[in-house]
Amino acid sequence: MSAEFVLSFEDRGWYASHRDEVKQQITQLETFSRCVGAHEFRLAGTEPRDADAWCYDVRVFLEEERVFLEISAHPTIIEADLARLFAWVRACTGMSVDDEDGEPSGW
């Protein structure tokens, strides 16, 4: 079962004008696996996995006004990469990471 989170930006204009930079930051993460279409990015931990396991641990969807995350597993390297991504965004603009119920996640 996966957990779902939403990255919301205090300055919606920042996200609209910096979406390409957000994409670039995602693709530079150590766990970046591949793009599926123009707006879905997959991250996969570097730990060995079972043959029947998903081929990714996180899916990141760049939506019109927010970023949607679906986290299936969060090994240490995934957590480190997500923390790095969130820190970069927060250095640029205010952002919250909320769970699917709209509650702050603590990320």
C-alpha positions as CSV (number, residue, x, y, z in Angstrom):
1,M,0.0,0.0,0.0
2,S,1.4,3.4,-0.9
3,A,1.2,6.7,0.9
4,E,0.2,9.8,-1.0
5,F,1.5,13.3,-0.4
6,V,1.0,16.7,-2.0
7,L,3.6,19.5,-2.3
8,S,1.8,22.8,-2.2
9,F,3.6,26.1,-2.9
10,E,2.9,29.3,-1.1
11,D,3.8,31.2,-4.3
12,R,1.9,29.4,-7.1
13,G,3.6,31.7,-9.6
14,W,7.0,30.4,-8.5
15,Y,6.0,26.8,-9.4
16,A,4.5,27.8,-12.7
17,S,7.6,29.6,-13.8
18,H,10.1,27.1,-12.3
19,R,8.6,23.8,-13.3
20,D,11.5,23.0,-15.6
21,E,13.9,23.6,-12.8
22,V,11.9,21.2,-10.6
23,K,12.0,18.6,-13.3
24,Q,15.8,19.0,-13.6
25,Q,16.2,18.7,-9.8
26,I,14.2,15.4,-9.8
27,T,16.2,14.0,-12.7
28,Q,19.5,14.7,-10.9
29,L,18.5,12.7,-7.8
30,E,20.5,9.6,-7.3
31,T,17.4,7.5,-7.2
32,F,15.9,8.9,-10.4
33,S,14.9,6.0,-12.5
34,R,13.0,7.3,-15.5
35,C,10.3,9.6,-16.9
36,V,6.9,8.2,-18.0
37,G,5.5,10.8,-20.3
38,A,6.2,14.5,-19.6
39,H,4.9,14.7,-16.0
40,E,5.6,11.4,-14.2
41,F,9.0,10.7,-12.7
42,R,10.0,7.5,-11.0
43,L,12.5,7.0,-8.2
44,A,13.9,3.7,-7.2
45,G,16.1,2.8,-4.3
46,T,19.5,1.2,-5.0
47,E,18.9,-1.6,-2.5
48,P,18.4,-5.1,-3.9
49,R,14.8,-6.0,-4.6
50,D,12.8,-9.1,-5.1
51,A,12.0,-10.1,-8.7
52,D,8.3,-9.5,-8.1
53,A,8.7,-6.1,-6.5
54,W,7.7,-2.8,-8.2
55,C,10.3,-1.3,-10.4
56,Y,10.0,2.0,-8.5
57,D,9.6,3.2,-4.9
58,V,8.2,6.7,-5.6
59,R,6.2,8.2,-8.4
60,V,6.3,12.0,-8.7
61,F,3.6,13.7,-10.7
62,L,4.1,17.3,-11.7
63,E,0.5,18.6,-11.8
64,E,-0.6,22.1,-12.9
65,E,-0.5,23.8,-9.5
66,R,1.1,21.2,-7.2
67,V,3.3,18.1,-7.1
68,F,1.7,14.8,-6.2
69,L,3.9,12.0,-4.6
70,E,3.0,8.4,-4.4
71,I,5.4,6.6,-2.1
72,S,5.3,2.8,-2.2
73,A,8.6,2.2,-0.2
74,H,11.0,4.6,1.4
75,P,14.4,3.0,2.0
76,T,17.0,5.4,3.4
77,I,18.3,6.5,0.0
78,I,14.8,7.5,-1.1
79,E,14.2,9.5,2.1
80,A,17.6,11.3,1.6
81,D,16.7,12.2,-2.0
82,L,13.3,13.4,-1.1
83,A,14.7,15.5,1.8
84,R,17.3,16.9,-0.7
85,L,14.5,17.8,-3.2
86,F,12.3,19.4,-0.5
87,A,15.2,21.4,0.9
88,W,16.0,22.8,-2.5
89,V,12.4,23.9,-3.1
90,R,12.2,25.4,0.4
91,A,15.4,27.4,-0.3
92,C,13.5,28.9,-3.3
93,T,10.0,29.3,-2.0
94,G,7.6,28.3,0.8
95,M,6.2,24.8,0.5
96,S,4.2,22.4,2.5
97,V,4.1,18.6,2.2
98,D,0.7,17.3,3.3
99,D,-0.8,13.8,3.4
100,E,-3.8,12.8,1.4
101,D,-6.1,14.2,4.1
102,G,-4.5,17.6,3.9
103,E,-2.6,17.2,7.2
104,P,1.0,18.3,7.5
105,S,3.3,15.3,7.0
106,G,6.3,16.4,8.9
107,W,8.6,16.2,5.8
